[in-house]
């Protein structure tokens, strides 16, 4: 414990900026459900301070509370003292994992599977085939399935896995589309590649229609957020180096993402948490992270939006928009995806109450605390249903996964789409 105290002191100066005002508590979606002080950012910082002062016999309880977090960033966005809360939590998780070690199952998941993109692809391809044996259709509109048997992770509805991932449609080599002087790399991330390949194709369609040359490495790796959230820096740095090797930032003007969490990790956490890099690798990382841009922002600010005129005889569908936490709270991107929706005349946008309230996914939080994740998600579903919308639009694949699960179980058959998919419908057509 003395050793751990010394390690935690590395972030003590950042923690002392906290005034304990409680503003984070007022906006925390987790605290709104549990009313546990330790579930708020202020409570977690107090527990970390207790570790430094030697108030605990072991770190198990602190680690549990530290990981009981949606990582939505609402606390940081509302903090009057501008405490870098997410940065503190990421560093603290890394310190605790380095002190306690990583469990065997997590080592297999992260270091043997996630850190090996080709093997990870093979595993996921196998899982996609097994879904037809172990799962049954749940909702046709949501395109969901549910397992035929109960299991510890809850009776959830999951999106039907595609027969072929996005990377599987590219052939055997990396490729570049277009011959424009404006060159962008497309970082797909795990969810677009393996769960939403149609979104990947929508991104390519939209960029192509705007004359952007797009470089797409065939076998891409995870951004590293799952490993980072567990404090597994070995896997995180391995994934970081892999990504740097397949993208050459010096040859690209931008790196486009359609997942706000990937944007957050590459733009902020990679430069912050990278370790053991050579001077050349560090230089390339800074160039790489500085060029990362969300697809919504890129289209609005760099290429401009092409609006289409309404043609009589077409149905108009009502849609509502959910603001992803990492997109709005971290990057203050909120109007841009709405501009993409409004550019399509066949969709009518109806705003929901608390559109930026967390949907309750939180990555590994959803796996550890599924019932609590559903309780938070139910608030979002209520707001969605109150709009009377036919479709829910968001700009985050993780939010799409959570909202699809929540809506599928209501039986309301409301589809979930990405803002780029809405805009893609009027591109080249």
TIFI-618312 format. One record per residue (C-alpha): residue number from 0; z, y negated, x. Coordinates in steps of 0.5 Angstrom, whole numbers, plus 2048, in hexadecimal, padded with zeros to 3 digits. Layout:
% TIFI-618312
(NUM, (Z, Y, X))
...
//
This chain:
% TIFI-618312
(0, (800, 800, 800))
(1, (801, 7FB, 806))
(2, (7FA, 7FD, 808))
(3, (7F8, 7FB, 801))
(4, (7FB, 7F5, 801))
(5, (7F8, 7F2, 807))
(6, (7F1, 7F4, 804))
(7, (7F2, 7F1, 7FE))
(8, (7F4, 7EA, 802))
(9, (7ED, 7E9, 803))
(10, (7EC, 7E7, 7FC))
(11, (7F3, 7E3, 7FC))
(12, (7F0, 7DC, 7FD))
(13, (7EB, 7DD, 7F7))
(14, (7F0, 7DF, 7F3))
(15, (7F5, 7D9, 7F4))
(16, (7F0, 7D5, 7F1))
(17, (7F2, 7D8, 7EA))
(18, (7F6, 7D3, 7E6))
(19, (7F8, 7D8, 7E1))
(20, (7F6, 7D4, 7DB))
(21, (7F4, 7DA, 7D7))
(22, (7ED, 7D7, 7D5))
(23, (7EA, 7DE, 7D7))
(24, (7EF, 7E1, 7D2))
(25, (7EC, 7DD, 7CD))
(26, (7E5, 7DF, 7CE))
(27, (7E6, 7E7, 7D0))
(28, (7E2, 7EC, 7CC))
(29, (7E7, 7F1, 7CE))
(30, (7ED, 7ED, 7CD))
(31, (7EB, 7EB, 7C6))
(32, (7EB, 7F3, 7C4))
(33, (7F2, 7F5, 7C8))
(34, (7F6, 7EF, 7C9))
(35, (7F8, 7F2, 7D0))
(36, (7F9, 7EC, 7D5))
(37, (7F7, 7F1, 7DA))
(38, (7F0, 7F1, 7D7))
(39, (7EF, 7EA, 7D8))
(40, (7ED, 7E7, 7DF))
(41, (7F3, 7E3, 7E0))
(42, (7F7, 7EA, 7DF))
(43, (7F3, 7EE, 7E4))
(44, (7F4, 7E8, 7E9))
(45, (7FB, 7E8, 7E8))
(46, (7FB, 7F0, 7E9))
(47, (7F7, 7EF, 7F0))
(48, (7FC, 7EA, 7F2))
(49, (802, 7EF, 7F0))
(50, (7FE, 7F4, 7F5))
(51, (7FE, 7EE, 7FB))
(52, (806, 7ED, 7F9))
(53, (807, 7F5, 7FA))
(54, (80A, 7F5, 7F2))
(55, (807, 7FC, 7F1))
(56, (808, 803, 7F4))
(57, (801, 805, 7F3))
(58, (7FA, 801, 7F1))
(59, (7F8, 806, 7EC))
(60, (7FA, 802, 7E6))
(61, (7F7, 7FB, 7E9))
(62, (7F0, 7FF, 7EA))
(63, (7F0, 802, 7E3))
(64, (7F1, 7FB, 7E0))
(65, (7EC, 7F8, 7E5))
(66, (7E7, 7FD, 7E3))
(67, (7E8, 7FB, 7DC))
(68, (7E4, 7F6, 7DB))
(69, (7DD, 7F4, 7D8))
(70, (7DB, 7F0, 7DE))
(71, (7D7, 7EB, 7D9))
(72, (7D9, 7E5, 7DD))
(73, (7DC, 7E1, 7D7))
(74, (7E2, 7E0, 7DB))
(75, (7DF, 7DD, 7E1))
(76, (7DA, 7D9, 7DC))
(77, (7E0, 7D6, 7D9))
(78, (7E5, 7D5, 7DF))
(79, (7E6, 7CD, 7E0))
(80, (7E8, 7CF, 7E7))
(81, (7E2, 7D2, 7E8))
(82, (7E5, 7D8, 7EB))
(83, (7E0, 7DD, 7ED))
(84, (7E3, 7E3, 7E9))
(85, (7DE, 7E8, 7E9))
(86, (7DD, 7E7, 7F1))
(87, (7E5, 7E8, 7F1))
(88, (7E4, 7EF, 7ED))
(89, (7DE, 7F2, 7F1))
(90, (7E2, 7F1, 7F8))
(91, (7E8, 7F3, 7F5))
(92, (7E5, 7FA, 7F2))
(93, (7E2, 7FB, 7F9))
(94, (7E8, 7FA, 7FC))
(95, (7EC, 7FF, 7F8))
(96, (7E6, 804, 7F9))
(97, (7E6, 803, 800))
(98, (7EE, 804, 800))
(99, (7EE, 80A, 7FB))
(100, (7E8, 80D, 7FC))
(101, (7E2, 810, 7F7))
(102, (7E3, 816, 7F3))
(103, (7DF, 81C, 7F4))
(104, (7DB, 81B, 7ED))
(105, (7D9, 814, 7EF))
(106, (7D7, 816, 7F6))
(107, (7D2, 81A, 7F2))
(108, (7D0, 815, 7ED))
(109, (7CF, 80F, 7F2))
(110, (7CE, 812, 7F9))
(111, (7CA, 818, 7F8))
(112, (7C6, 816, 7F1))
(113, (7C6, 80E, 7F0))
(114, (7C5, 80D, 7F8))
(115, (7BF, 812, 7F8))
(116, (7BA, 80F, 7F3))
(117, (7B5, 815, 7F4))
(118, (7BA, 81A, 7F2))
(119, (7BD, 815, 7ED))
(120, (7B6, 815, 7E9))
(121, (7B6, 81D, 7E9))
(122, (7BD, 81D, 7E6))
(123, (7BB, 818, 7E1))
(124, (7B4, 81C, 7DF))
(125, (7B8, 822, 7DE))
(126, (7BD, 81F, 7DA))
(127, (7B7, 81C, 7D6))
(128, (7B5, 823, 7D4))
(129, (7BC, 826, 7D3))
(130, (7BC, 820, 7CD))
(131, (7B8, 824, 7C9))
(132, (7BD, 82A, 7C9))
(133, (7C3, 827, 7C9))
(134, (7C2, 821, 7C4))
(135, (7BF, 820, 7BD))
(136, (7BC, 819, 7BB))
(137, (7C1, 814, 7B8))
(138, (7BD, 80E, 7B6))
(139, (7B5, 80E, 7B6))
(140, (7B5, 806, 7B6))
(141, (7BA, 805, 7BC))
(142, (7B7, 80B, 7BF))
(143, (7BD, 80F, 7C0))
(144, (7C0, 816, 7C1))
(145, (7C7, 818, 7C1))
(146, (7CA, 81F, 7C4))
(147, (7CB, 825, 7C0))
(148, (7D2, 826, 7C2))
(149, (7D8, 822, 7C3))
(150, (7D9, 820, 7CA))
(151, (7DF, 81C, 7CE))
(152, (7DA, 815, 7CE))
(153, (7DA, 814, 7C7))
(154, (7D5, 815, 7C1))
(155, (7D0, 810, 7C4))
(156, (7C9, 80F, 7C2))
(157, (7C5, 80E, 7C8))
(158, (7BE, 80C, 7C8))
(159, (7B9, 812, 7C9))
(160, (7B7, 813, 7D0))
(161, (7AF, 812, 7D2))
(162, (7AB, 818, 7D4))
(163, (7A9, 814, 7DA))
(164, (7AD, 80E, 7DD))
(165, (7A9, 807, 7DF))
(166, (7A8, 809, 7E6))
(167, (7A5, 810, 7E4))
(168, (79F, 80C, 7E1))
(169, (79E, 808, 7E8))
(170, (79A, 80E, 7EB))
(171, (79D, 810, 7F2))
(172, (79C, 809, 7F6))
(173, (79F, 802, 7F5))
(174, (79A, 7FE, 7F2))
(175, (798, 7F6, 7F1))
(176, (795, 7F3, 7EB))
(177, (791, 7ED, 7EB))
(178, (78E, 7E9, 7F1))
(179, (792, 7E2, 7EF))
(180, (795, 7DE, 7F5))
(181, (79B, 7DF, 7F1))
(182, (79E, 7E5, 7F3))
(183, (7A5, 7E8, 7F0))
(184, (7A8, 7EF, 7F1))
(185, (7AB, 7F2, 7EB))
(186, (7B2, 7F6, 7EC))
(187, (7B2, 7FA, 7E6))
(188, (7BA, 7FD, 7E6))
(189, (7BC, 804, 7E4))
(190, (7BC, 802, 7DC))
(191, (7B5, 7FF, 7DC))
(192, (7B2, 805, 7E0))
(193, (7B6, 80B, 7DD))
(194, (7B7, 808, 7D6))
(195, (7B3, 803, 7D4))
(196, (7AC, 804, 7D7))
(197, (7A8, 800, 7D2))
(198, (7AC, 7FA, 7D4))
(199, (7AA, 7FB, 7DB))
(200, (7A3, 7FB, 7D8))
(201, (7A4, 7F5, 7D4))
(202, (7A6, 7F1, 7DA))
(203, (7A0, 7F3, 7DE))
(204, (79C, 7F1, 7D8))
(205, (79F, 7EA, 7D7))
(206, (79E, 7E9, 7DF))
(207, (797, 7EB, 7DF))
(208, (795, 7E6, 7D9))
(209, (798, 7E1, 7DD))
(210, (794, 7E2, 7E3))
(211, (79A, 7E4, 7E7))
(212, (799, 7EA, 7ED))
(213, (79E, 7EF, 7EC))
(214, (7A1, 7F4, 7F2))
(215, (7A4, 7FA, 7EF))
(216, (7A7, 7FF, 7F4))
(217, (7A7, 806, 7F1))
(218, (7AD, 809, 7F2))
(219, (7B3, 803, 7F1))
(220, (7BA, 804, 7F2))
(221, (7C0, 802, 7EE))
(222, (7C2, 7FB, 7EF))
(223, (7C9, 7FE, 7F1))
(224, (7CD, 7FB, 7EB))
(225, (7D0, 802, 7E9))
(226, (7D3, 803, 7F0))
(227, (7D5, 7FC, 7F1))
(228, (7D9, 7FC, 7EB))
(229, (7DD, 802, 7EE))
(230, (7DE, 7FF, 7F5))
(231, (7D9, 804, 7F8))
(232, (7D6, 800, 7FD))
(233, (7D3, 805, 801))
(234, (7CE, 807, 7FB))
(235, (7CD, 800, 7FA))
(236, (7CB, 7FE, 801))
(237, (7C7, 804, 801))
(238, (7C3, 802, 7FB))
(239, (7C3, 7FB, 7FD))
(240, (7BF, 7FD, 804))
(241, (7BA, 801, 800))
(242, (7B8, 7FB, 7FB))
(243, (7B7, 7F7, 801))
(244, (7B3, 7FC, 804))
(245, (7AE, 7FD, 7FE))
(246, (7AD, 7F5, 7FD))
(247, (7AB, 7F0, 802))
(248, (7AE, 7EA, 800))
(249, (7AA, 7E6, 805))
(250, (7A3, 7E8, 801))
(251, (7A6, 7E6, 7FA))
(252, (7A7, 7E0, 7F7))
(253, (7AC, 7E3, 7F2))
(254, (7B0, 7E9, 7F0))
(255, (7AF, 7EA, 7E9))
(256, (7B5, 7EE, 7E5))
(257, (7B5, 7EF, 7DD))
(258, (7BD, 7F1, 7DE))
(259, (7C2, 7EC, 7DF))
(260, (7C7, 7F1, 7E2))
(261, (7C2, 7F2, 7E7))
(262, (7C1, 7EB, 7E8))
(263, (7C8, 7EA, 7E9))
(264, (7C9, 7EF, 7EE))
(265, (7C3, 7ED, 7F2))
(266, (7C3, 7E6, 7F2))
(267, (7CB, 7E5, 7F3))
(268, (7CF, 7EC, 7F5))
(269, (7CA, 7EF, 7FA))
(270, (7CA, 7E9, 7FF))
(271, (7D2, 7E8, 7FD))
(272, (7D4, 7F0, 7FE))
(273, (7CE, 7F2, 803))
(274, (7D1, 7F5, 80A))
(275, (7CF, 7F8, 810))
(276, (7C8, 7F4, 810))
(277, (7C4, 7F3, 816))
(278, (7C2, 7EB, 817))
(279, (7BB, 7ED, 814))
(280, (7BE, 7F1, 80E))
(281, (7C2, 7EB, 80D))
(282, (7BD, 7E6, 80D))
(283, (7B8, 7EA, 809))
(284, (7BE, 7EB, 804))
(285, (7BF, 7E4, 803))
(286, (7B7, 7E3, 802))
(287, (7B7, 7E8, 7FD))
(288, (7BD, 7E6, 7F9))
(289, (7BB, 7DF, 7F9))
(290, (7B4, 7E1, 7F5))
(291, (7B7, 7E5, 7F0))
(292, (7B6, 7E2, 7E9))
(293, (7B7, 7E4, 7E2))
(294, (7B0, 7E6, 7DE))
(295, (7B2, 7E1, 7D8))
(296, (7B4, 7DB, 7DD))
(297, (7AE, 7DD, 7E1))
(298, (7A9, 7DC, 7DB))
(299, (7AC, 7D6, 7D9))
(300, (7AC, 7D2, 7DF))
(301, (7A7, 7D5, 7E4))
(302, (7A1, 7D7, 7DF))
(303, (7A2, 7D4, 7D9))
(304, (7A2, 7D7, 7D2))
(305, (79C, 7D8, 7CE))
(306, (79D, 7D7, 7C6))
(307, (799, 7DB, 7C1))
(308, (797, 7D8, 7BB))
(309, (799, 7DC, 7B4))
(310, (793, 7DF, 7B1))
(311, (793, 7E0, 7A9))
(312, (794, 7E8, 7A7))
(313, (79A, 7EA, 7AC))
(314, (7A1, 7EB, 7AA))
(315, (7A6, 7E7, 7AD))
(316, (7AD, 7EB, 7B0))
(317, (7B3, 7E8, 7B0))
(318, (7B7, 7E9, 7B7))
(319, (7BD, 7E6, 7BA))
(320, (7BF, 7E6, 7C1))
(321, (7C5, 7E8, 7C5))
(322, (7C7, 7E4, 7CC))
(323, (7C8, 7E9, 7D1))
(324, (7CF, 7E7, 7D5))
(325, (7CC, 7E7, 7DC))
(326, (7C6, 7E3, 7DA))
(327, (7C9, 7DE, 7D6))
(328, (7D0, 7DE, 7D9))
(329, (7CE, 7DE, 7E0))
(330, (7C7, 7DB, 7E1))
(331, (7C7, 7D7, 7DB))
(332, (7C1, 7DA, 7D8))
(333, (7C1, 7D9, 7D0))
(334, (7BB, 7D5, 7CE))
(335, (7B6, 7D8, 7D2))
(336, (7B6, 7DF, 7CE))
(337, (7B6, 7DB, 7C8))
(338, (7B0, 7D8, 7CA))
(339, (7AC, 7DE, 7CB))
(340, (7AE, 7E1, 7C4))
(341, (7AC, 7DA, 7C1))
(342, (7A5, 7DB, 7C4))
(343, (7A3, 7E1, 7C0))
(344, (7A2, 7DE, 7B9))
(345, (7A3, 7E5, 7B6))
(346, (7AB, 7E4, 7B7))
(347, (7B0, 7E0, 7B3))
(348, (7B6, 7DF, 7B8))
(349, (7BD, 7DF, 7B4))
(350, (7C3, 7DD, 7B8))
(351, (7C9, 7E1, 7B8))
(352, (7D0, 7DF, 7B8))
(353, (7D3, 7E0, 7BF))
(354, (7CC, 7E2, 7C2))
(355, (7CF, 7E2, 7C9))
(356, (7D5, 7E6, 7C7))
(357, (7D5, 7EC, 7CC))
(358, (7D2, 7F2, 7C9))
(359, (7D7, 7F7, 7CC))
(360, (7D3, 7FB, 7D0))
(361, (7D6, 7F9, 7D7))
(362, (7D2, 7FF, 7DB))
(363, (7D8, 804, 7DD))
(364, (7DD, 801, 7D8))
(365, (7D9, 804, 7D3))
(366, (7D9, 80B, 7D6))
(367, (7E1, 80A, 7D7))
(368, (7E3, 806, 7D1))
(369, (7DD, 808, 7CB))
(370, (7E2, 807, 7C5))
(371, (7E4, 800, 7C8))
(372, (7DD, 7FF, 7CA))
(373, (7DB, 800, 7C2))
(374, (7E0, 7FC, 7C0))
(375, (7DD, 7F6, 7C4))
(376, (7D6, 7F8, 7C2))
(377, (7D8, 7F8, 7BA))
(378, (7D9, 7F1, 7BA))
(379, (7D2, 7F0, 7BD))
(380, (7CF, 7F4, 7B8))
(381, (7D3, 7F0, 7B2))
(382, (7D0, 7EA, 7B5))
(383, (7C9, 7ED, 7B5))
(384, (7C9, 7F0, 7AE))
(385, (7CB, 7E9, 7AB))
(386, (7C5, 7E6, 7AD))
(387, (7C1, 7EB, 7A9))
(388, (7BC, 7EC, 7AF))
(389, (7B7, 7F2, 7B0))
(390, (7B7, 7F2, 7B8))
(391, (7BD, 7F0, 7BD))
(392, (7BA, 7ED, 7C3))
(393, (7BD, 7EC, 7CA))
(394, (7BB, 7EC, 7D1))
(395, (7C0, 7F1, 7D4))
(396, (7BE, 7F9, 7D4))
(397, (7C6, 7FA, 7D4))
(398, (7C7, 7F6, 7CE))
(399, (7C1, 7FA, 7CB))
(400, (7C4, 800, 7CC))
(401, (7CB, 7FE, 7C9))
(402, (7C8, 7FB, 7C3))
(403, (7C4, 800, 7C2))
(404, (7C9, 805, 7C2))
(405, (7CE, 801, 7BD))
(406, (7C8, 7FF, 7B8))
(407, (7C5, 807, 7B8))
(408, (7CC, 809, 7B6))
(409, (7CC, 804, 7B0))
(410, (7C6, 807, 7AD))
(411, (7C3, 800, 7AC))
(412, (7BD, 802, 7B0))
(413, (7BC, 7FB, 7B4))
(414, (7B8, 7FB, 7BA))
(415, (7BA, 7F8, 7C1))
(416, (7B5, 7F5, 7C5))
(417, (7B4, 7F1, 7CC))
(418, (7B2, 7EA, 7CB))
(419, (7AC, 7EB, 7D0))
(420, (7AA, 7F1, 7CB))
(421, (7A9, 7EC, 7C6))
(422, (7A6, 7E7, 7CA))
(423, (7A1, 7ED, 7CD))
(424, (79E, 7EE, 7C6))
(425, (79A, 7E7, 7C6))
(426, (798, 7E8, 7CD))
(427, (791, 7EA, 7CE))
(428, (790, 7EB, 7C7))
//
